[in-house]
Amino acid sequence: MKTFVCMSPVGPYYPRGFVPVKLYCDTNVVRAWPQGFGDKKVGGNYAPTLKIGRKGNENYGCDQALWLLHDYVTEVGTMNLFVFWKNENGEDELVTPPLDGTILPGITRNSILTLMREMK
């Protein structure tokens, strides 16, 4: 069985158009942490990200910021993040950040996880 996920192109949102999104990551800056406010719609989740986003865009031509917490990916700017890979046991695995206070619990994330569980 093959799984296909249809995504909406985001090209029109970025000046570079329909090309892969370039990501900037600054490992010295953390956007959110477990049990914090990363899962709330508050200004404190967005305002601090603007400086890093601007730095990535102006210095490196990047479209979004890739956010890490202790080497774990938590979020990519305004996008959900999923990684499909073979884990260390050779098994197919879909990985996405946990709902531990670092990201918003969204319908897109929930829908993809629900579909994947049903297809298992």
C-alpha positions as protocol buffer text, in pm:
chain_id: "A"
residue {
  index: 1
  type: MET
  ca { x: 0 y: 0 z: 0 }
}
residue {
  index: 2
  type: LYS
  ca { x: 127 y: 348 z: -84 }
}
residue {
  index: 3
  type: THR
  ca { x: 30 y: 664 z: 100 }
}
residue {
  index: 4
  type: PHE
  ca { x: -3 y: 994 z: -78 }
}
residue {
  index: 5
  type: VAL
  ca { x: -56 y: 1324 z: 96 }
}
residue {
  index: 6
  type: CYS
  ca { x: -193 y: 1609 z: -112 }
}
residue {
  index: 7
  type: MET
  ca { x: -62 y: 1944 z: -4 }
}
residue {
  index: 8
  type: SER
  ca { x: -154 y: 2292 z: -109 }
}
residue {
  index: 9
  type: PRO
  ca { x: 125 y: 2474 z: -288 }
}
residue {
  index: 10
  type: VAL
  ca { x: 247 y: 2778 z: -97 }
}
residue {
  index: 11
  type: GLY
  ca { x: 437 y: 2937 z: -386 }
}
residue {
  index: 12
  type: PRO
  ca { x: 208 y: 3241 z: -416 }
}
residue {
  index: 13
  type: TYR
  ca { x: 287 y: 3333 z: -54 }
}
residue {
  index: 14
  type: TYR
  ca { x: 658 y: 3371 z: -124 }
}
residue {
  index: 15
  type: PRO
  ca { x: 836 y: 3602 z: -370 }
}
residue {
  index: 16
  type: ARG
  ca { x: 1033 y: 3311 z: -522 }
}
residue {
  index: 17
  type: GLY
  ca { x: 712 y: 3143 z: -642 }
}
residue {
  index: 18
  type: PHE
  ca { x: 662 y: 2768 z: -695 }
}
residue {
  index: 19
  type: VAL
  ca { x: 998 y: 2635 z: -579 }
}
residue {
  index: 20
  type: PRO
  ca { x: 1098 y: 2440 z: -267 }
}
residue {
  index: 21
  type: VAL
  ca { x: 1083 y: 2650 z: 47 }
}
residue {
  index: 22
  type: LYS
  ca { x: 1425 y: 2749 z: 183 }
}
residue {
  index: 23
  type: LEU
  ca { x: 1460 y: 2718 z: 561 }
}
residue {
  index: 24
  type: TYR
  ca { x: 1683 y: 2907 z: 801 }
}
residue {
  index: 25
  type: CYS
  ca { x: 1776 y: 2761 z: 1139 }
}
residue {
  index: 26
  type: ASP
  ca { x: 1950 y: 2947 z: 1421 }
}
residue {
  index: 27
  type: THR
  ca { x: 2039 y: 2695 z: 1691 }
}
residue {
  index: 28
  type: ASN
  ca { x: 2092 y: 2973 z: 1946 }
}
residue {
  index: 29
  type: VAL
  ca { x: 1724 y: 3072 z: 1952 }
}
residue {
  index: 30
  type: VAL
  ca { x: 1432 y: 2865 z: 2087 }
}
residue {
  index: 31
  type: ARG
  ca { x: 1073 y: 2951 z: 1991 }
}
residue {
  index: 32
  type: ALA
  ca { x: 889 y: 2734 z: 2243 }
}
residue {
  index: 33
  type: TRP
  ca { x: 941 y: 2462 z: 2503 }
}
residue {
  index: 34
  type: PRO
  ca { x: 732 y: 2187 z: 2665 }
}
residue {
  index: 35
  type: GLN
  ca { x: 469 y: 2318 z: 2907 }
}
residue {
  index: 36
  type: GLY
  ca { x: 520 y: 2668 z: 2765 }
}
residue {
  index: 37
  type: PHE
  ca { x: 287 y: 2882 z: 2553 }
}
residue {
  index: 38
  type: GLY
  ca { x: 384 y: 2749 z: 2209 }
}
residue {
  index: 39
  type: ASP
  ca { x: 43 y: 2586 z: 2183 }
}
residue {
  index: 40
  type: LYS
  ca { x: -152 y: 2909 z: 2244 }
}
residue {
  index: 41
  type: LYS
  ca { x: -261 y: 3187 z: 2010 }
}
residue {
  index: 42
  type: VAL
  ca { x: -77 y: 3468 z: 2186 }
}
residue {
  index: 43
  type: GLY
  ca { x: 144 y: 3746 z: 2051 }
}
residue {
  index: 44
  type: GLY
  ca { x: 440 y: 3612 z: 2244 }
}
residue {
  index: 45
  type: ASN
  ca { x: 447 y: 3313 z: 2007 }
}
residue {
  index: 46
  type: TYR
  ca { x: 477 y: 3527 z: 1697 }
}
residue {
  index: 47
  type: ALA
  ca { x: 659 y: 3852 z: 1771 }
}
residue {
  index: 48
  type: PRO
  ca { x: 993 y: 3692 z: 1866 }
}
residue {
  index: 49
  type: THR
  ca { x: 996 y: 3487 z: 1545 }
}
residue {
  index: 50
  type: LEU
  ca { x: 992 y: 3794 z: 1322 }
}
residue {
  index: 51
  type: LYS
  ca { x: 1355 y: 3889 z: 1392 }
}
residue {
  index: 52
  type: ILE
  ca { x: 1487 y: 3543 z: 1308 }
}
residue {
  index: 53
  type: GLY
  ca { x: 1266 y: 3520 z: 1001 }
}
residue {
  index: 54
  type: ARG
  ca { x: 1396 y: 3853 z: 877 }
}
residue {
  index: 55
  type: LYS
  ca { x: 1757 y: 3750 z: 945 }
}
residue {
  index: 56
  type: GLY
  ca { x: 1713 y: 3429 z: 745 }
}
residue {
  index: 57
  type: ASN
  ca { x: 1548 y: 3613 z: 459 }
}
residue {
  index: 58
  type: GLU
  ca { x: 1783 y: 3909 z: 436 }
}
residue {
  index: 59
  type: ASN
  ca { x: 2110 y: 3720 z: 493 }
}
residue {
  index: 60
  type: TYR
  ca { x: 2038 y: 3387 z: 325 }
}
residue {
  index: 61
  type: GLY
  ca { x: 1729 y: 3429 z: 106 }
}
residue {
  index: 62
  type: CYS
  ca { x: 1525 y: 3189 z: 321 }
}
residue {
  index: 63
  type: ASP
  ca { x: 1145 y: 3177 z: 329 }
}
residue {
  index: 64
  type: GLN
  ca { x: 1081 y: 3039 z: 678 }
}
residue {
  index: 65
  type: ALA
  ca { x: 1255 y: 2955 z: 1004 }
}
residue {
  index: 66
  type: LEU
  ca { x: 1311 y: 2597 z: 1115 }
}
residue {
  index: 67
  type: TRP
  ca { x: 1269 y: 2586 z: 1493 }
}
residue {
  index: 68
  type: LEU
  ca { x: 1460 y: 2342 z: 1712 }
}
residue {
  index: 69
  type: LEU
  ca { x: 1456 y: 2253 z: 2079 }
}
residue {
  index: 70
  type: HIS
  ca { x: 1759 y: 2054 z: 2193 }
}
residue {
  index: 71
  type: ASP
  ca { x: 1817 y: 1921 z: 1840 }
}
residue {
  index: 72
  type: TYR
  ca { x: 1451 y: 1823 z: 1795 }
}
residue {
  index: 73
  type: VAL
  ca { x: 1253 y: 1995 z: 1520 }
}
residue {
  index: 74
  type: THR
  ca { x: 945 y: 2164 z: 1665 }
}
residue {
  index: 75
  type: GLU
  ca { x: 804 y: 2372 z: 1382 }
}
residue {
  index: 76
  type: VAL
  ca { x: 871 y: 2529 z: 1045 }
}
residue {
  index: 77
  type: GLY
  ca { x: 738 y: 2883 z: 1051 }
}
residue {
  index: 78
  type: THR
  ca { x: 374 y: 2865 z: 950 }
}
residue {
  index: 79
  type: MET
  ca { x: 379 y: 2503 z: 833 }
}
residue {
  index: 80
  type: ASN
  ca { x: 310 y: 2163 z: 982 }
}
residue {
  index: 81
  type: LEU
  ca { x: 611 y: 1937 z: 978 }
}
residue {
  index: 82
  type: PHE
  ca { x: 615 y: 1563 z: 915 }
}
residue {
  index: 83
  type: VAL
  ca { x: 910 y: 1339 z: 837 }
}
residue {
  index: 84
  type: PHE
  ca { x: 856 y: 995 z: 688 }
}
residue {
  index: 85
  type: TRP
  ca { x: 1160 y: 771 z: 721 }
}
residue {
  index: 86
  type: LYS
  ca { x: 1292 y: 430 z: 808 }
}
residue {
  index: 87
  type: ASN
  ca { x: 1382 y: 430 z: 1177 }
}
residue {
  index: 88
  type: GLU
  ca { x: 1685 y: 259 z: 1334 }
}
residue {
  index: 89
  type: ASN
  ca { x: 1494 y: -74 z: 1331 }
}
residue {
  index: 90
  type: GLY
  ca { x: 1429 y: -45 z: 955 }
}
residue {
  index: 91
  type: GLU
  ca { x: 1059 y: 26 z: 1007 }
}
residue {
  index: 92
  type: ASP
  ca { x: 861 y: 295 z: 826 }
}
residue {
  index: 93
  type: GLU
  ca { x: 784 y: 577 z: 1067 }
}
residue {
  index: 94
  type: LEU
  ca { x: 603 y: 909 z: 1047 }
}
residue {
  index: 95
  type: VAL
  ca { x: 743 y: 1166 z: 1289 }
}
residue {
  index: 96
  type: THR
  ca { x: 591 y: 1499 z: 1387 }
}
residue {
  index: 97
  type: PRO
  ca { x: 641 y: 1719 z: 1693 }
}
residue {
  index: 98
  type: PRO
  ca { x: 443 y: 1612 z: 2001 }
}
residue {
  index: 99
  type: LEU
  ca { x: 166 y: 1817 z: 2157 }
}
residue {
  index: 100
  type: ASP
  ca { x: 369 y: 1906 z: 2464 }
}
residue {
  index: 101
  type: GLY
  ca { x: 319 y: 2282 z: 2465 }
}
residue {
  index: 102
  type: THR
  ca { x: 558 y: 2363 z: 2180 }
}
residue {
  index: 103
  type: ILE
  ca { x: 314 y: 2375 z: 1885 }
}
residue {
  index: 104
  type: LEU
  ca { x: -52 y: 2449 z: 1819 }
}
residue {
  index: 105
  type: PRO
  ca { x: -277 y: 2142 z: 1792 }
}
residue {
  index: 106
  type: GLY
  ca { x: -408 y: 2193 z: 1439 }
}
residue {
  index: 107
  type: ILE
  ca { x: -670 y: 2020 z: 1226 }
}
residue {
  index: 108
  type: THR
  ca { x: -420 y: 1949 z: 947 }
}
residue {
  index: 109
  type: ARG
  ca { x: -181 y: 1772 z: 1183 }
}
residue {
  index: 110
  type: ASN
  ca { x: -462 y: 1578 z: 1345 }
}
residue {
  index: 111
  type: SER
  ca { x: -612 y: 1479 z: 1007 }
}
residue {
  index: 112
  type: ILE
  ca { x: -284 y: 1342 z: 873 }
}
residue {
  index: 113
  type: LEU
  ca { x: -218 y: 1144 z: 1191 }
}
residue {
  index: 114
  type: THR
  ca { x: -574 y: 1005 z: 1188 }
}
residue {
  index: 115
  type: LEU
  ca { x: -544 y: 899 z: 824 }
}
residue {
  index: 116
  type: MET
  ca { x: -209 y: 732 z: 885 }
}
residue {
  index: 117
  type: ARG
  ca { x: -341 y: 538 z: 1186 }
}
residue {
  index: 118
  type: GLU
  ca { x: -641 y: 418 z: 983 }
}
residue {
  index: 119
  type: MET
  ca { x: -416 y: 304 z: 697 }
}
residue {
  index: 120
  type: LYS
  ca { x: -184 y: 106 z: 923 }
}
